[in-house]
């Protein structure tokens, strides 16, 4: 069975995009710290494709640093 989902920041107000992305990534992937020199106008996209037990998540985002937190 194939299922898909998509999350984009460009549909949100510019000032909220980075915070939404940070929250979304922490909820979907794992708790983490994210920083980016583009946080003021962060345009990113995350797709999730599931096929049986496999999952693919192509992601587009500007230069960013992701650091997994102990949580």
Predicted model as a PDB file, atoms N, CA, C, CB and O in Angstrom, pLDDT in the B-factor column:
MODEL        1                                                                  
ATOM      1  N   UNK A   1       0.840  -1.174   0.000  1.00 71.00           N  
ATOM      2  CA  UNK A   1       0.000   0.000   0.000  1.00 71.00           C  
ATOM      3  C   UNK A   1       0.891   1.246   0.000  1.00 71.00           C  
ATOM      4  CB  UNK A   1      -0.959  -0.007   1.219  1.00 71.00           C  
ATOM      5  O   UNK A   1       1.900   1.284   0.704  1.00 71.00           O  
ATOM      6  N   UNK A   2       0.533   2.239  -0.767  1.00 76.00           N  
ATOM      7  CA  UNK A   2       1.275   3.492  -0.880  1.00 76.00           C  
ATOM      8  C   UNK A   2       0.492   4.610  -0.203  1.00 76.00           C  
ATOM      9  CB  UNK A   2       1.551   3.840  -2.367  1.00 76.00           C  
ATOM     10  O   UNK A   2      -0.704   4.770  -0.443  1.00 76.00           O  
ATOM     11  N   UNK A   3       1.167   5.384   0.643  1.00 82.00           N  
ATOM     12  CA  UNK A   3       0.557   6.577   1.218  1.00 82.00           C  
ATOM     13  C   UNK A   3       1.576   7.712   1.130  1.00 82.00           C  
ATOM     14  CB  UNK A   3       0.100   6.332   2.704  1.00 82.00           C  
ATOM     15  O   UNK A   3       2.784   7.476   1.085  1.00 82.00           O  
ATOM     16  N   UNK A   4       1.077   8.929   1.106  1.00 85.00           N  
ATOM     17  CA  UNK A   4       1.969  10.076   0.957  1.00 85.00           C  
ATOM     18  C   UNK A   4       1.450  11.257   1.763  1.00 85.00           C  
ATOM     19  CB  UNK A   4       2.114  10.461  -0.524  1.00 85.00           C  
ATOM     20  O   UNK A   4       0.250  11.392   1.998  1.00 85.00           O  
ATOM     21  N   UNK A   5       2.369  12.099   2.175  1.00 86.00           N  
ATOM     22  CA  UNK A   5       2.034  13.325   2.883  1.00 86.00           C  
ATOM     23  C   UNK A   5       3.028  14.403   2.485  1.00 86.00           C  
ATOM     24  CB  UNK A   5       2.035  13.106   4.421  1.00 86.00           C  
ATOM     25  O   UNK A   5       4.093  14.106   1.942  1.00 86.00           O  
ATOM     26  N   UNK A   6       2.683  15.648   2.753  1.00 89.00           N  
ATOM     27  CA  UNK A   6       3.548  16.757   2.349  1.00 89.00           C  
ATOM     28  C   UNK A   6       3.397  17.906   3.340  1.00 89.00           C  
ATOM     29  CB  UNK A   6       3.211  17.229   0.905  1.00 89.00           C  
ATOM     30  O   UNK A   6       2.300  18.186   3.825  1.00 89.00           O  
ATOM     31  N   UNK A   7       4.505  18.560   3.630  1.00 88.00           N  
ATOM     32  CA  UNK A   7       4.523  19.718   4.515  1.00 88.00           C  
ATOM     33  C   UNK A   7       5.398  20.777   3.866  1.00 88.00           C  
ATOM     34  CB  UNK A   7       5.045  19.345   5.948  1.00 88.00           C  
ATOM     35  O   UNK A   7       6.535  20.496   3.489  1.00 88.00           O  
ATOM     36  N   UNK A   8       4.877  22.000   3.732  1.00 93.00           N  
ATOM     37  CA  UNK A   8       5.630  23.105   3.115  1.00 93.00           C  
ATOM     38  C   UNK A   8       5.535  24.331   4.008  1.00 93.00           C  
ATOM     39  CB  UNK A   8       5.093  23.428   1.684  1.00 93.00           C  
ATOM     40  O   UNK A   8       4.485  24.615   4.584  1.00 93.00           O  
ATOM     41  N   UNK A   9       6.639  25.051   4.115  1.00 94.00           N  
ATOM     42  CA  UNK A   9       6.623  26.253   4.948  1.00 94.00           C  
ATOM     43  C   UNK A   9       6.167  27.487   4.186  1.00 94.00           C  
ATOM     44  CB  UNK A   9       7.994  26.498   5.526  1.00 94.00           C  
ATOM     45  O   UNK A   9       5.766  28.467   4.813  1.00 94.00           O  
ATOM     46  N   UNK A  10       6.211  27.478   2.868  1.00 91.00           N  
ATOM     47  CA  UNK A  10       5.882  28.702   2.121  1.00 91.00           C  
ATOM     48  C   UNK A  10       4.401  29.057   2.142  1.00 91.00           C  
ATOM     49  CB  UNK A  10       6.326  28.556   0.697  1.00 91.00           C  
ATOM     50  O   UNK A  10       4.008  30.088   1.597  1.00 91.00           O  
ATOM     51  N   UNK A  11       3.587  28.234   2.751  1.00 92.00           N  
ATOM     52  CA  UNK A  11       2.164  28.540   2.900  1.00 92.00           C  
ATOM     53  C   UNK A  11       1.888  29.280   4.216  1.00 92.00           C  
ATOM     54  CB  UNK A  11       1.334  27.248   2.836  1.00 92.00           C  
ATOM     55  O   UNK A  11       0.747  29.650   4.493  1.00 92.00           O  
ATOM     56  N   UNK A  12       2.935  29.492   5.023  1.00 93.00           N  
ATOM     57  CA  UNK A  12       2.799  30.131   6.333  1.00 93.00           C  
ATOM     58  C   UNK A  12       3.378  31.538   6.305  1.00 93.00           C  
ATOM     59  CB  UNK A  12       3.493  29.294   7.418  1.00 93.00           C  
ATOM     60  O   UNK A  12       4.146  31.872   5.403  1.00 93.00           O  
ATOM     61  N   UNK A  13       3.022  32.363   7.274  1.00 95.00           N  
ATOM     62  CA  UNK A  13       3.628  33.695   7.353  1.00 95.00           C  
ATOM     63  C   UNK A  13       5.148  33.585   7.497  1.00 95.00           C  
ATOM     64  CB  UNK A  13       3.034  34.492   8.539  1.00 95.00           C  
ATOM     65  O   UNK A  13       5.650  32.701   8.192  1.00 95.00           O  
ATOM     66  N   UNK A  14       5.861  34.473   6.846  1.00 94.00           N  
ATOM     67  CA  UNK A  14       7.328  34.430   6.805  1.00 94.00           C  
ATOM     68  C   UNK A  14       7.956  34.299   8.197  1.00 94.00           C  
ATOM     69  CB  UNK A  14       7.858  35.680   6.126  1.00 94.00           C  
ATOM     70  O   UNK A  14       8.872  33.499   8.387  1.00 94.00           O  
ATOM     71  N   UNK A  15       7.480  35.065   9.152  1.00 93.00           N  
ATOM     72  CA  UNK A  15       8.059  35.055  10.492  1.00 93.00           C  
ATOM     73  C   UNK A  15       7.821  33.777  11.276  1.00 93.00           C  
ATOM     74  CB  UNK A  15       7.524  36.191  11.261  1.00 93.00           C  
ATOM     75  O   UNK A  15       8.481  33.553  12.291  1.00 93.00           O  
ATOM     76  N   UNK A  16       6.892  32.928  10.835  1.00 96.00           N  
ATOM     77  CA  UNK A  16       6.563  31.688  11.544  1.00 96.00           C  
ATOM     78  C   UNK A  16       7.188  30.443  10.920  1.00 96.00           C  
ATOM     79  CB  UNK A  16       5.074  31.517  11.595  1.00 96.00           C  
ATOM     80  O   UNK A  16       7.183  29.377  11.536  1.00 96.00           O  
ATOM     81  N   UNK A  17       7.716  30.562   9.726  1.00 96.00           N  
ATOM     82  CA  UNK A  17       8.161  29.390   8.966  1.00 96.00           C  
ATOM     83  C   UNK A  17       9.215  28.552   9.672  1.00 96.00           C  
ATOM     84  CB  UNK A  17       8.697  29.827   7.649  1.00 96.00           C  
ATOM     85  O   UNK A  17       9.083  27.331   9.747  1.00 96.00           O  
ATOM     86  N   UNK A  18      10.250  29.184  10.186  1.00 96.00           N  
ATOM     87  CA  UNK A  18      11.338  28.423  10.799  1.00 96.00           C  
ATOM     88  C   UNK A  18      10.859  27.696  12.050  1.00 96.00           C  
ATOM     89  CB  UNK A  18      12.511  29.348  11.144  1.00 96.00           C  
ATOM     90  O   UNK A  18      11.209  26.535  12.261  1.00 96.00           O  
ATOM     91  N   UNK A  19      10.070  28.358  12.873  1.00 96.00           N  
ATOM     92  CA  UNK A  19       9.547  27.727  14.095  1.00 96.00           C  
ATOM     93  C   UNK A  19       8.654  26.532  13.756  1.00 96.00           C  
ATOM     94  CB  UNK A  19       8.757  28.754  14.936  1.00 96.00           C  
ATOM     95  O   UNK A  19       8.735  25.494  14.413  1.00 96.00           O  
ATOM     96  N   UNK A  20       7.807  26.670  12.738  1.00 93.00           N  
ATOM     97  CA  UNK A  20       6.965  25.545  12.317  1.00 93.00           C  
ATOM     98  C   UNK A  20       7.813  24.396  11.825  1.00 93.00           C  
ATOM     99  CB  UNK A  20       5.988  25.977  11.223  1.00 93.00           C  
ATOM    100  O   UNK A  20       7.549  23.239  12.154  1.00 93.00           O  
ATOM    101  N   UNK A  21       8.850  24.709  11.023  1.00 93.00           N  
ATOM    102  CA  UNK A  21       9.732  23.662  10.493  1.00 93.00           C  
ATOM    103  C   UNK A  21      10.430  22.929  11.641  1.00 93.00           C  
ATOM    104  CB  UNK A  21      10.783  24.271   9.522  1.00 93.00           C  
ATOM    105  O   UNK A  21      10.506  21.701  11.652  1.00 93.00           O  
ATOM    106  N   UNK A  22      10.928  23.687  12.588  1.00 94.00           N  
ATOM    107  CA  UNK A  22      11.616  23.083  13.723  1.00 94.00           C  
ATOM    108  C   UNK A  22      10.684  22.147  14.488  1.00 94.00           C  
ATOM    109  CB  UNK A  22      12.160  24.168  14.658  1.00 94.00           C  
ATOM    110  O   UNK A  22      11.057  21.016  14.799  1.00 94.00           O  
ATOM    111  N   UNK A  23       9.495  22.607  14.785  1.00 92.00           N  
ATOM    112  CA  UNK A  23       8.521  21.787  15.509  1.00 92.00           C  
ATOM    113  C   UNK A  23       8.142  20.549  14.705  1.00 92.00           C  
ATOM    114  CB  UNK A  23       7.267  22.607  15.833  1.00 92.00           C  
ATOM    115  O   UNK A  23       8.075  19.449  15.254  1.00 92.00           O  
ATOM    116  N   UNK A  24       7.898  20.719  13.422  1.00 87.00           N  
ATOM    117  CA  UNK A  24       7.496  19.603  12.570  1.00 87.00           C  
ATOM    118  C   UNK A  24       8.594  18.544  12.510  1.00 87.00           C  
ATOM    119  CB  UNK A  24       7.162  20.100  11.156  1.00 87.00           C  
ATOM    120  O   UNK A  24       8.323  17.356  12.690  1.00 87.00           O  
ATOM    121  N   UNK A  25       9.828  18.968  12.259  1.00 87.00           N  
ATOM    122  CA  UNK A  25      10.929  18.011  12.159  1.00 87.00           C  
ATOM    123  C   UNK A  25      11.142  17.275  13.481  1.00 87.00           C  
ATOM    124  CB  UNK A  25      12.222  18.727  11.740  1.00 87.00           C  
ATOM    125  O   UNK A  25      11.404  16.072  13.482  1.00 87.00           O  
ATOM    126  N   UNK A  26      11.032  17.976  14.592  1.00 89.00           N  
ATOM    127  CA  UNK A  26      11.196  17.342  15.902  1.00 89.00           C  
ATOM    128  C   UNK A  26      10.091  16.320  16.157  1.00 89.00           C  
ATOM    129  CB  UNK A  26      11.200  18.402  17.013  1.00 89.00           C  
ATOM    130  O   UNK A  26      10.346  15.277  16.759  1.00 89.00           O  
ATOM    131  N   UNK A  27       8.875  16.601  15.713  1.00 87.00           N  
ATOM    132  CA  UNK A  27       7.758  15.673  15.904  1.00 87.00           C  
ATOM    133  C   UNK A  27       7.818  14.469  14.967  1.00 87.00           C  
ATOM    134  CB  UNK A  27       6.450  16.401  15.703  1.00 87.00           C  
ATOM    135  O   UNK A  27       7.523  13.346  15.376  1.00 87.00           O  
ATOM    136  N   UNK A  28       8.196  14.700  13.723  1.00 81.00           N  
ATOM    137  CA  UNK A  28       8.155  13.646  12.711  1.00 81.00           C  
ATOM    138  C   UNK A  28       9.431  12.807  12.684  1.00 81.00           C  
ATOM    139  CB  UNK A  28       7.920  14.255  11.346  1.00 81.00           C  
ATOM    140  O   UNK A  28       9.361  11.586  12.538  1.00 81.00           O  
ATOM    141  N   UNK A  29      10.585  13.438  12.821  1.00 83.00           N  
ATOM    142  CA  UNK A  29      11.854  12.716  12.708  1.00 83.00           C  
ATOM    143  C   UNK A  29      12.380  12.341  14.091  1.00 83.00           C  
ATOM    144  CB  UNK A  29      12.898  13.564  11.952  1.00 83.00           C  
ATOM    145  O   UNK A  29      12.419  11.163  14.448  1.00 83.00           O  
ATOM    146  N   UNK A  30      12.783  13.346  14.868  1.00 88.00           N  
ATOM    147  CA  UNK A  30      13.323  13.121  16.212  1.00 88.00           C  
ATOM    148  C   UNK A  30      13.565  14.474  16.857  1.00 88.00           C  
ATOM    149  CB  UNK A  30      14.644  12.275  16.170  1.00 88.00           C  
ATOM    150  O   UNK A  30      13.714  15.470  16.148  1.00 88.00           O  
ATOM    151  N   UNK A  31      13.607  14.538  18.190  1.00 92.00           N  
ATOM    152  CA  UNK A  31      13.938  15.803  18.837  1.00 92.00           C  
ATOM    153  C   UNK A  31      15.306  16.282  18.369  1.00 92.00           C  
ATOM    154  CB  UNK A  31      13.912  15.655  20.375  1.00 92.00           C  
ATOM    155  O   UNK A  31      16.258  15.502  18.319  1.00 92.00           O  
ATOM    156  N   UNK A  32      15.407  17.574  18.023  1.00 94.00           N  
ATOM    157  CA  UNK A  32      16.660  18.109  17.504  1.00 94.00           C  
ATOM    158  C   UNK A  32      16.703  19.611  17.652  1.00 94.00           C  
ATOM    159  CB  UNK A  32      16.848  17.721  16.046  1.00 94.00           C  
ATOM    160  O   UNK A  32      15.685  20.268  17.868  1.00 94.00           O  
ATOM    161  N   UNK A  33      17.909  20.138  17.529  1.00 95.00           N  
ATOM    162  CA  UNK A  33      18.112  21.580  17.448  1.00 95.00           C  
ATOM    163  C   UNK A  33      18.399  21.896  15.987  1.00 95.00           C  
ATOM    164  CB  UNK A  33      19.284  22.068  18.394  1.00 95.00           C  
ATOM    165  O   UNK A  33      19.140  21.167  15.328  1.00 95.00           O  
ATOM    166  N   UNK A  34      17.822  22.970  15.482  1.00 95.00           N  
ATOM    167  CA  UNK A  34      18.051  23.373  14.100  1.00 95.00           C  
ATOM    168  C   UNK A  34      18.440  24.846  14.097  1.00 95.00           C  
ATOM    169  CB  UNK A  34      16.784  23.118  13.211  1.00 95.00           C  
ATOM    170  O   UNK A  34      17.849  25.662  14.804  1.00 95.00           O  
ATOM    171  N   UNK A  35      19.442  25.168  13.292  1.00 96.00           N  
ATOM    172  CA  UNK A  35      19.801  26.565  13.091  1.00 96.00           C  
ATOM    173  C   UNK A  35      20.039  26.786  11.604  1.00 96.00           C  
ATOM    174  CB  UNK A  35      21.061  26.956  13.928  1.00 96.00           C  
ATOM    175  O   UNK A  35      20.407  25.862  10.879  1.00 96.00           O  
ATOM    176  N   UNK A  36      19.826  28.021  11.157  1.00 96.00           N  
ATOM    177  CA  UNK A  36      20.018  28.348   9.756  1.00 96.00           C  
ATOM    178  C   UNK A  36      20.212  29.849   9.597  1.00 96.00           C  
ATOM    179  CB  UNK A  36      18.827  27.863   8.915  1.00 96.00           C  
ATOM    180  O   UNK A  36      19.537  30.637  10.259  1.00 96.00           O  
ATOM    181  N   UNK A  37      21.133  30.249   8.722  1.00 97.00           N  
ATOM    182  CA  UNK A  37      21.257  31.678   8.435  1.00 97.00           C  
ATOM    183  C   UNK A  37      20.047  32.208   7.656  1.00 97.00           C  
ATOM    184  CB  UNK A  37      22.542  31.944   7.647  1.00 97.00           C  
ATOM    185  O   UNK A  37      19.915  33.417   7.464  1.00 97.00           O  
ATOM    186  N   UNK A  38      19.176  31.317   7.215  1.00 96.00           N  
ATOM    187  CA  UNK A  38      17.986  31.692   6.450  1.00 96.00           C  
ATOM    188  C   UNK A  38      16.707  31.602   7.282  1.00 96.00           C  
ATOM    189  CB  UNK A  38      17.859  30.806   5.225  1.00 96.00           C  
ATOM    190  O   UNK A  38      15.610  31.570   6.725  1.00 96.00           O  
ATOM    191  N   UNK A  39      16.837  31.561   8.592  1.00 95.00           N  
ATOM    192  CA  UNK A  39      15.671  31.402   9.472  1.00 95.00           C  
ATOM    193  C   UNK A  39      14.653  32.526   9.297  1.00 95.00           C  
ATOM    194  CB  UNK A  39      16.119  31.345  10.925  1.00 95.00           C  
ATOM    195  O   UNK A  39      13.464  32.309   9.529  1.00 95.00           O  
ATOM    196  N   UNK A  40      15.083  33.708   8.898  1.00 94.00           N  
ATOM    197  CA  UNK A  40      14.168  34.851   8.747  1.00 94.00           C  
ATOM    198  C   UNK A  40      13.175  34.656   7.595  1.00 94.00           C  
ATOM    199  CB  UNK A  40      14.970  36.131   8.518  1.00 94.00           C  
ATOM    200  O   UNK A  40      12.105  35.264   7.600  1.00 94.00           O  
ATOM    201  N   UNK A  41      13.513  33.824   6.615  1.00 92.00           N  
ATOM    202  CA  UNK A  41      12.613  33.532   5.487  1.00 92.00           C  
ATOM    203  C   UNK A  41      12.855  32.090   5.050  1.00 92.00           C  
ATOM    204  CB  UNK A  41      12.845  34.534   4.284  1.00 92.00           C  
ATOM    205  O   UNK A  41      13.368  31.838   3.960  1.00 92.00           O  
ATOM    206  N   UNK A  42      12.487  31.164   5.899  1.00 95.00           N  
ATOM    207  CA  UNK A  42      12.818  29.751   5.716  1.00 95.00           C  
ATOM    208  C   UNK A  42      11.785  29.076   4.820  1.00 95.00           C  
ATOM    209  CB  UNK A  42      12.900  29.031   7.077  1.00 95.00           C  
ATOM    210  O   UNK A  42      10.613  28.968   5.180  1.00 95.00           O  
ATOM    211  N   UNK A  43      12.223  28.630   3.668  1.00 95.00           N  
ATOM    212  CA  UNK A  43      11.343  27.927   2.728  1.00 95.00           C  
ATOM    213  C   UNK A  43      11.824  26.493   2.600  1.00 95.00           C  
ATOM    214  CB  UNK A  43      11.316  28.631   1.330  1.00 95.00           C  
ATOM    215  O   UNK A  43      12.892  26.231   2.047  1.00 95.00           O  
ATOM    216  N   UNK A  44      11.035  25.577   3.111  1.00 96.00           N  
ATOM    217  CA  UNK A  44      11.420  24.174   3.099  1.00 96.00           C  
ATOM    218  C   UNK A  44      10.214  23.310   2.753  1.00 96.00           C  
ATOM    219  CB  UNK A  44      12.014  23.759   4.460  1.00 96.00           C  
ATOM    220  O   UNK A  44       9.065  23.733   2.874  1.00 96.00           O  
ATOM    221  N   UNK A  45      10.506  22.101   2.325  1.00 94.00           N  
ATOM    222  CA  UNK A  45       9.448  21.151   1.958  1.00 94.00           C  
ATOM    223  C   UNK A  45       9.869  19.757   2.392  1.00 94.00           C  
ATOM    224  CB  UNK A  45       9.159  21.187   0.421  1.00 94.00           C  
ATOM    225  O   UNK A  45      11.027  19.365   2.242  1.00 94.00           O  
ATOM    226  N   UNK A  46       8.926  19.028   2.924  1.00 89.00           N  
ATOM    227  CA  UNK A  46       9.145  17.662   3.402  1.00 89.00           C  
ATOM    228  C   UNK A  46       8.035  16.799   2.839  1.00 89.00           C  
ATOM    229  CB  UNK A  46       9.181  17.589   4.974  1.00 89.00           C  
ATOM    230  O   UNK A  46       6.854  17.107   2.998  1.00 89.00           O  
ATOM    231  N   UNK A  47       8.414  15.728   2.185  1.00 89.00           N  
ATOM    232  CA  UNK A  47       7.418  14.775   1.691  1.00 89.00           C  
ATOM    233  C   UNK A  47       7.650  13.442   2.374  1.00 89.00           C  
ATOM    234  CB  UNK A  47       7.491  14.625   0.138  1.00 89.00           C  
ATOM    235  O   UNK A  47       8.790  13.078   2.662  1.00 89.00           O  
ATOM    236  N   UNK A  48       6.610  12.733   2.627  1.00 86.00           N  
ATOM    237  CA  UNK A  48       6.712  11.409   3.229  1.00 86.00           C  
ATOM    238  C   UNK A  48       5.975  10.424   2.336  1.00 86.00           C  
ATOM    239  CB  UNK A  48       6.135  11.394   4.681  1.00 86.00           C  
ATOM    240  O   UNK A  48       4.780  10.568   2.079  1.00 86.00           O  
ATOM    241  N   UNK A  49       6.701   9.433   1.873  1.00 89.00           N  
ATOM    242  CA  UNK A  49       6.131   8.391   1.032  1.00 89.00           C  
ATOM    243  C   UNK A  49       6.312   7.055   1.735  1.00 89.00           C  
ATOM    244  CB  UNK A  49       6.792   8.376  -0.380  1.00 89.00           C  
ATOM    245  O   UNK A  49       7.433   6.680   2.081  1.00 89.00           O  
ATOM    246  N   UNK A  50       5.238   6.352   1.944  1.00 88.00           N  
ATOM    247  CA  UNK A  50       5.306   5.027   2.589  1.00 88.00           C  
ATOM    248  C   UNK A  50       4.839   3.961   1.601  1.00 88.00           C  
ATOM    249  CB  UNK A  50       4.434   4.988   3.892  1.00 88.00           C  
ATOM    250  O   UNK A  50       3.781   4.072   0.981  1.00 88.00           O  
ATOM    251  N   UNK A  51       5.653   2.943   1.481  1.00 88.00           N  
ATOM    252  CA  UNK A  51       5.318   1.797   0.655  1.00 88.00           C  
ATOM    253  C   UNK A  51       5.536   0.569   1.531  1.00 88.00           C  
ATOM    254  CB  UNK A  51       6.186   1.744  -0.674  1.00 88.00           C  
ATOM    255  O   UNK A  51       6.672   0.213   1.844  1.00 88.00           O  
ATOM    256  N   UNK A  52       4.440  -0.072   1.923  1.00 87.00           N  
ATOM    257  CA  UNK A  52       4.507  -1.198   2.853  1.00 87.00           C  
ATOM    258  C   UNK A  52       5.270  -0.777   4.110  1.00 87.00           C  
ATOM    259  CB  UNK A  52       5.184  -2.430   2.184  1.00 87.00           C  
ATOM    260  O   UNK A  52       4.838   0.146   4.801  1.00 87.00           O  
ATOM    261  N   UNK A  53       6.393  -1.428   4.424  1.00 87.00           N  
ATOM    262  CA  UNK A  53       7.170  -1.109   5.621  1.00 87.00           C  
ATOM    263  C   UNK A  53       8.300  -0.110   5.365  1.00 87.00           C  
ATOM    264  CB  UNK A  53       7.745  -2.372   6.198  1.00 87.00           C  
ATOM    265  O   UNK A  53       9.021   0.256   6.294  1.00 87.00           O  
ATOM    266  N   UNK A  54       8.458   0.329   4.135  1.00 91.00           N  
ATOM    267  CA  UNK A  54       9.529   1.271   3.795  1.00 91.00           C  
ATOM    268  C   UNK A  54       8.994   2.704   3.776  1.00 91.00           C  
ATOM    269  CB  UNK A  54      10.152   0.914   2.424  1.00 91.00           C  
ATOM    270  O   UNK A  54       7.832   2.946   3.449  1.00 91.00           O  
ATOM    271  N   UNK A  55       9.861   3.634   4.132  1.00 87.00           N  
ATOM    272  CA  UNK A  55       9.488   5.050   4.105  1.00 87.00           C  
ATOM    273  C   UNK A  55      10.602   5.852   3.444  1.00 87.00           C  
ATOM    274  CB  UNK A  55       9.207   5.581   5.539  1.00 87.00           C  
ATOM    275  O   UNK A  55      11.784   5.628   3.707  1.00 87.00           O  
ATOM    276  N   UNK A  56      10.215   6.780   2.591  1.00 88.00           N  
ATOM    277  CA  UNK A  56      11.133   7.717   1.954  1.00 88.00           C  
ATOM    278  C   UNK A  56      10.688   9.112   2.346  1.00 88.00           C  
ATOM    279  CB  UNK A  56      11.163   7.540   0.391  1.00 88.00           C  
ATOM    280  O   UNK A  56       9.488   9.376   2.412  1.00 88.00           O  
ATOM    281  N   UNK A  57      11.622  10.010   2.606  1.00 85.00           N  
ATOM    282  CA  UNK A  57      11.242  11.364   2.956  1.00 85.00           C  
ATOM    283  C   UNK A  57      12.150  12.384   2.269  1.00 85.00           C  
ATOM    284  CB  UNK A  57      11.284  11.548   4.468  1.00 85.00           C  
ATOM    285  O   UNK A  57      13.035  12.962   2.900  1.00 85.00           O  
ATOM    286  N   UNK A  58      11.922  12.600   0.967  1.00 90.00           N  
ATOM    287  CA  UNK A  58      12.682  13.642   0.282  1.00 90.00           C  
ATOM    288  C   UNK A  58      12.400  15.002   0.923  1.00 90.00           C  
ATOM    289  CB  UNK A  58      12.336  13.670  -1.226  1.00 90.00           C  
ATOM    290  O   UNK A  58      11.253  15.350   1.202  1.00 90.00           O  
ATOM    291  N   UNK A  59      13.469  15.754   1.147  1.00 91.00           N  
ATOM    292  CA  UNK A  59      13.372  17.029   1.845  1.00 91.00           C  
ATOM    293  C   UNK A  59      14.166  18.089   1.094  1.00 91.00           C  
ATOM    294  CB  UNK A  59      13.877  16.901   3.296  1.00 91.00           C  
ATOM    295  O   UNK A  59      15.266  17.825   0.609  1.00 91.00           O  
ATOM    296  N   UNK A  60      13.604  19.282   1.003  1.00 94.00           N  
ATOM    297  CA  UNK A  60      14.312  20.438   0.447  1.00 94.00           C  
ATOM    298  C   UNK A  60      14.290  21.533   1.488  1.00 94.00           C  
ATOM    299  CB  UNK A  60      13.670  20.926  -0.900  1.00 94.00           C  
ATOM    300  O   UNK A  60      13.238  21.878   2.025  1.00 94.00           O  
ATOM    301  N   UNK A  61      15.474  22.081   1.771  1.00 94.00           N  
ATOM    302  CA  UNK A  61      15.574  23.168   2.744  1.00 94.00           C  
ATOM    303  C   UNK A  61      16.854  23.946   2.466  1.00 94.00           C  
ATOM    304  CB  UNK A  61      15.556  22.624   4.212  1.00 94.00           C  
ATOM    305  O   UNK A  61      17.815  23.394   1.931  1.00 94.00           O  
ATOM    306  N   UNK A  62      16.868  25.224   2.828  1.00 95.00           N  
ATOM    307  CA  UNK A  62      18.111  25.984   2.667  1.00 95.00           C  
ATOM    308  C   UNK A  62      19.162  25.478   3.656  1.00 95.00           C  
ATOM    309  CB  UNK A  62      17.858  27.505   2.872  1.00 95.00           C  
ATOM    310  O   UNK A  62      18.861  24.674   4.538  1.00 95.00           O  
ATOM    311  N   UNK A  63      20.380  25.951   3.502  1.00 95.00           N  
ATOM    312  CA  UNK A  63      21.465  25.527   4.383  1.00 95.00           C  
ATOM    313  C   UNK A  63      21.014  25.587   5.839  1.00 95.00           C  
ATOM    314  CB  UNK A  63      22.715  26.406   4.169  1.00 95.00           C  
ATOM    315  O   UNK A  63      20.525  26.614   6.310  1.00 95.00           O  
ATOM    316  N   UNK A  64      21.184  24.486   6.532  1.00 95.00           N  
ATOM    317  CA  UNK A  64      20.725  24.364   7.916  1.00 95.00           C  
ATOM    318  C   UNK A  64      21.644  23.410   8.659  1.00 95.00           C  
ATOM    319  CB  UNK A  64      19.250  23.871   7.981  1.00 95.00           C  
ATOM    320  O   UNK A  64      22.326  22.576   8.063  1.00 95.00           O  
ATOM    321  N   UNK A  65      21.642  23.553   9.963  1.00 95.00           N  
ATOM    322  CA  UNK A  65      22.380  22.617  10.800  1.00 95.00           C  
ATOM    323  C   UNK A  65      21.391  21.907  11.711  1.00 95.00           C  
ATOM    324  CB  UNK A  65      23.485  23.343  11.627  1.00 95.00           C  
ATOM    325  O   UNK A  65      20.598  22.544  12.404  1.00 95.00           O  
ATOM    326  N   UNK A  66      21.449  20.589  11.701  1.00 93.00           N  
ATOM    327  CA  UNK A  66      20.550  19.767  12.501  1.00 93.00           C  
ATOM    328  C   UNK A  66      21.403  19.000  13.510  1.00 93.00           C  
ATOM    329  CB  UNK A  66      19.703  18.789  11.599  1.00 93.00           C  
ATOM    330  O   UNK A  66      22.370  18.339  13.133  1.00 93.00           O  
ATOM    331  N   UNK A  67      21.050  19.088  14.772  1.00 94.00           N  
ATOM    332  CA  UNK A  67      21.781  18.372  15.799  1.00 94.00           C  
ATOM    333  C   UNK A  67      20.790  17.619  16.658  1.00 94.00           C  
ATOM    334  CB  UNK A  67      22.640  19.332  16.652  1.00 94.00           C  
ATOM    335  O   UNK A  67      19.918  18.212  17.293  1.00 94.00           O  
ATOM    336  N   UNK A  68      20.933  16.320  16.672  1.00 92.00           N  
ATOM    337  CA  UNK A  68      20.048  15.461  17.453  1.00 92.00           C  
ATOM    338  C   UNK A  68      20.277  15.720  18.929  1.00 92.00           C  
ATOM    339  CB  UNK A  68      20.278  13.967  17.118  1.00 92.00           C  
ATOM    340  O   UNK A  68      21.416  15.718  19.395  1.00 92.00           O  
ATOM    341  N   UNK A  69      19.211  15.942  19.659  1.00 89.00           N  
ATOM    342  CA  UNK A  69      19.303  16.160  21.105  1.00 89.00           C  
ATOM    343  C   UNK A  69      19.148  14.829  21.823  1.00 89.00           C  
ATOM    344  CB  UNK A  69      18.227  17.171  21.589  1.00 89.00           C  
ATOM    345  O   UNK A  69      18.638  13.873  21.239  1.00 89.00           O  
ATOM    346  N   UNK A  70      19.576  14.748  23.075  1.00 85.00           N  
ATOM    347  CA  UNK A  70      19.493  13.479  23.805  1.00 85.00           C  
ATOM    348  C   UNK A  70      18.078  12.923  23.936  1.00 85.00           C  
ATOM    349  CB  UNK A  70      20.071  13.655  25.168  1.00 85.00           C  
ATOM    350  O   UNK A  70      17.895  11.710  24.043  1.00 85.00           O  
ATOM    351  N   UNK A  71      17.068  13.813  23.927  1.00 72.00           N  
ATOM    352  CA  UNK A  71      15.680  13.365  24.076  1.00 72.00           C  
ATOM    353  C   UNK A  71      15.255  12.512  22.941  1.00 72.00           C  
ATOM    354  CB  UNK A  71      14.753  14.525  24.195  1.00 72.00           C  
ATOM    355  O   UNK A  71      14.114  12.051  22.909  1.00 72.00           O  
TER     356      UNK A  71                                                      
ENDMDL                                                                          
END                                                                             
